[in-house]
Structures are given as C-alpha cells and as structure tokens.
Amino acid sequence: MKKSRQQLQAERNQVERLLRNGLEDRDIIRELNMNRSAFYACKRRIFKEEAEIFKQQTIDDIAFHSSTLHARLRRLLNIAERKLESMAISDTKDIAPMLVQAKEIAINIWELETQGIRVANSEFNRNVHRVESKELVSR
C-alpha cells in the first residue's frame, strides 16, 4: 500500500528529528522500521532542502545566528561557573559532570569564535579581491 502525503511528511519529520538528535543511520532505520533505500532517499531530500535554505542565508543572517548562539553559550557557561563556585568541596561526585559540561560549552564557544574569525577573514579577503579586480580593470 502506498503511503499518503501526510504519512510521508510525518516520516520525513521523524527522520529529520532523529538525525538532529545524532542517531546513526542504522539506528534510525531500525527505530522507524524503514526500508534502507526509502531512508536514504528521505535523508537526501532533507539535506537538499537544508542546503537550499542555507544558500538563501546572507552573511548578516549567519552573523546574527552565530552571535545569538554565542550569547546563549556564554550564559550557559556563566551558569555552570556560578554553580561550580557555589558547590562545596565535598560535592566532588557532582562537580565532575558539571566540569565536563562546562568544558564542552567552553569548547563550543571557542569553535564558534574561531569559525567567526575565519568567516570574517574570508569575507575581508573577498572584498580585497573585488577592489583589486576593479583597480586592474580600470587601468
């Protein structure tokens, strides 16, 4: 029996949700009891749609989302730091997981800042190249 459009959309949404949650392909196929070829066709469609959305974003959009994410990560790190400062030395079993989370947040912040620097540098180099190209053409 052929699936309805609504069923296909619901299945696509489930696949997308599980992909975003980091499940591996084989686990998604097993959990949703999907045919392998149907799963990979659905995954290709999801990635194609995401690529189209990403292509439409401007540098300003990306910068806005990046700065929003950066602010959220900073707040999370501040919360973790305050929590660690308020914990007693005897709470070592509770401190270890908190330190791991704080470390992961700090790494994410560093990666985001590093990526932002790379994007800014790339944009700067593109602008310099455009200016140089215009100067060469006008000579």
ZIKA-V254295 format. One line per field, one symbol per residue. ss: DSSP state (H for helix, E for strand, L for the rest). psi: psi as a letter, one per 40 degrees, with the letter a starting at -180 (. if undefined). burial: I if it has 16 or more other ideal C-beta (glycine too) atoms within 10 Angstrom, else O. Layout:
# ZIKA-V254295
ss->???
psi->???
burial->???
This chain:
# ZIKA-V254295
ss->LLLLHHHHHHHHHHHHHHHHLLLLHHHHHHHHLLLHHHHHHHHHHHHHHHHHHHHHLLHHHHHHHHHHHHHHHHHHHHHHHHHHHHLLLLLHHHHHHHHHHHHHHHHHHHHHHHHHHHHHHHHHHHHHHHHHHHHHHHL
psi->hiiiddddddddddddddddeeiidddddddefihddddddddddddddddddddeiidddddddddddddddddddddddddddeiidefdddddddddddddddddddddddddddddddddddddddddddddde.
burial->OOOOOOOOOOIOOOIIOIIOOOOOOOOIIOOOOIOOOOIOOIIOOIOOOOOOOOOOOOOOOOOOOOOOOOOOIOOIIOOIOOOOOOOOOOOOOOIOOOOOIIOOIIOIIOOIOOOOOOOOOOOOOOOOOOOOOOOOOOO
